[in-house]
Amino acid sequence: MIGYLRGRIVRKTPEGLVLDVGGVGYVLAVSLSTYADLPGEGRDVELFVHTHVREDAISLFGFFTEDEKRVFSRLIAVAGVGPKVALAVLSGARPEQLRSAVAQGDSKGLTRIPGIGKKIAERIVLELRDKLGPPGSPLGMPGGEPLGAAAADVASALANLGYRRSDAEAAVAASEKELGEDPKFEALLRHALARLGR
């Protein structure tokens, strides 16, 4: 699973980009928010990556900030919201704007985003009300502490394995505290899996 890439932008369009990493070109879909923050073609960039695996395809989604990647992960956990819809939401609202809309119950405001209908907007507000954190704070675990980079990737990996996201995040948060500062991905994954197996 790819969680982060650093390389040179070969091609850049609003739909995505090709990133040269050591001679290999990775195709990443990006939100318009990330697109607006990217440097020009030929420049180096660091992106947080969500790897989406299906039976027939592996897709990479790139994010300029770790917070945007985390919000994307929350969005695709909402029933009926796939990666393309989640990217559309983040193209129409940066994480801070989405937090405000959800906190205010403003599903009508979300329907102004192209491709987001009333039912999806209402579901996003309902299911993410307690999961995005209050406006003005980066997305993190319950208690307001932000996830470390490895912890965010482990929680995402566990959710992809079929664990409920809330259970995965609780196990990762507890494991991160027990293991100390900046635990490695593998150690954190083993520890979290052991907690989930209890």
N, C-alpha and C positions, 0 to 999 in steps of 0.2 A: 504494500500500500504506500502510495506517495503522499506525503503530508506537507512537503515544502520543496520549492525549486528556486535556484538562482541561476540566471543565465542572461543571454543577449536576445533582445527582441528582434526577430527576423521579419515578421509581418504582424501588423496590428490593425484590427477592424473593430467596430462596435460589437460584433458577434463573438470575437475572441482573438487569440493571438497564437503565433508559433514562437516558441521559446527554445533557443539553441543552448543546450546544456551539455558541454563537453562533446560537441559534434552530433548530438542527437536532438532532433526537432520534436518537441512536445507540443501538441495542440491542446489549448486550454480555452474553455468557454469562460467568459467574464461578464460581470454586471456592467451596466453603463457607469456606475459609480467608480468601479475599479478602472474602467477604460479611461475615464476622465483624469484619474490620478497617475496613469502610466506615463513614463517618459517616451520619447519618440523611438522610432525604429533604429536599430543599431546600438541602442543604449542598454546597459545592464539593469536588471531589476530582480528583486526578491519577492516571491509570491507564496502565500500559504495556499495549499492545495487540498481539495476534497476529491478523493478517488471514488467514483460511483461505479459499482460492478453490477452488471446484469448478465443474464444467461447469454445474450447475444452481443454484448458490447462492454467495453471499459471506457468511461468518460472521465476527463479531468476538468475540474472547475477551479479557476484561480481567483485569489482575493488579495487585495493590496494590504488589508489589515487582518489580524487574527480575529478581531471582534466580528468582522463581516463573515468570516468563515464559520464562526460559532453560531451566529444568527442563521446562516444558511442551513447548518445542521439541525437547528431547532425547527426551521420551516419545513424541511423535508420529512420530519417526523409527524407532521400534521396530516391527518387523513385526507387524501385527495390532492395533496401538494407534492408534486414531483420536482426533480431538479430544475426543469425548464420554468415551471411556475415560480419556484423559489427565486430563481435568477431574475425573473420579471419583477417580482416584488422588490428585490434589492436594487433593481435598475430604476424603480420609481420612488424608492424611499431608502435613504441611508439608514444604518442601524439605529441611530439616535431618533430619527423621524419615525421609524417603525415602532420603537419603544413607546414614544409619546402617543401614537395612534392606538396601540394596544392598551396602554394604561388608561386612556380616555374612552375606550370602547368605541372608537371611531371606525367602524367597519365601512361606513359610507365613504369615508375619505380614501380607504384602500381600493374601493371600486373604481376610483379615477385612474388607477394604474392599468394600462392596456393589458388585457388578458385576464384580469382578476374580476370575477363575477361576484354577485351578492353572497351566494352560499359559501364560496371559498373565503371571502373576506370575513364573514361572520365566524367561520370555523377557526381562522387564524387568530382572531381576537379572543375567542372562547378558550382555545387550547393553549395559547401562549401567554395568557394573562399573568400567570405566576412563574413563567419560565424565562422571560427576557430580562428581568431585573427592572428597577425603576429608571425612568428617564434620567440621563446624566451620569449613569454608571456603566462601565463595561460589563458585558455578560460574564457571569461567573457561576460558581456553585452556590447553593443556598447558604446564606450568611454573608454574601457579598464579596467573598474572596475570589479573585479571578483565577481561572484554570491556568496552569503552566502549559507550555506548548506540548510537552509529552503527554500530559494528562488529558488535554483536549483530544489528541489523536487516539489515545487508548480508549476513551469514552466512546468515540466515534466507531472505533474498531469493534468494541463489544456490542454496540447497537447493531452494527452490520452483521454480527454473528447471531443475532436474534434475541439478545437480552433486552428487557425493557430499558429505555433510555434513563428513566429515573433511578432504576436499580444500578445500572452501569455507572452513572455519575456519582451516586452515593458511595459505591465501592471504590471508585477511583479517588474520590476526595479523601476517604479514610486512609487509603493506601498511600497517597501522597504525603499525608501528615505523618504516618508511621515511618516512611522511608527517608524523610528529611528533604533538604533542598535539592531541586533539580534532579530527580531520579531519572534513570535511563528508561526508554520506552519498554524494553524487554522486561526489566525488573518490575516496573509498574504494572505491566500487563499480567505477569505471573502472579503478583500479589493480589491484584484485583480479581483475577479468576479464582484464586483460592478463597477469597472472601465470598464471592458469589456462589461457590460450591458448598459453603457451610450449611 
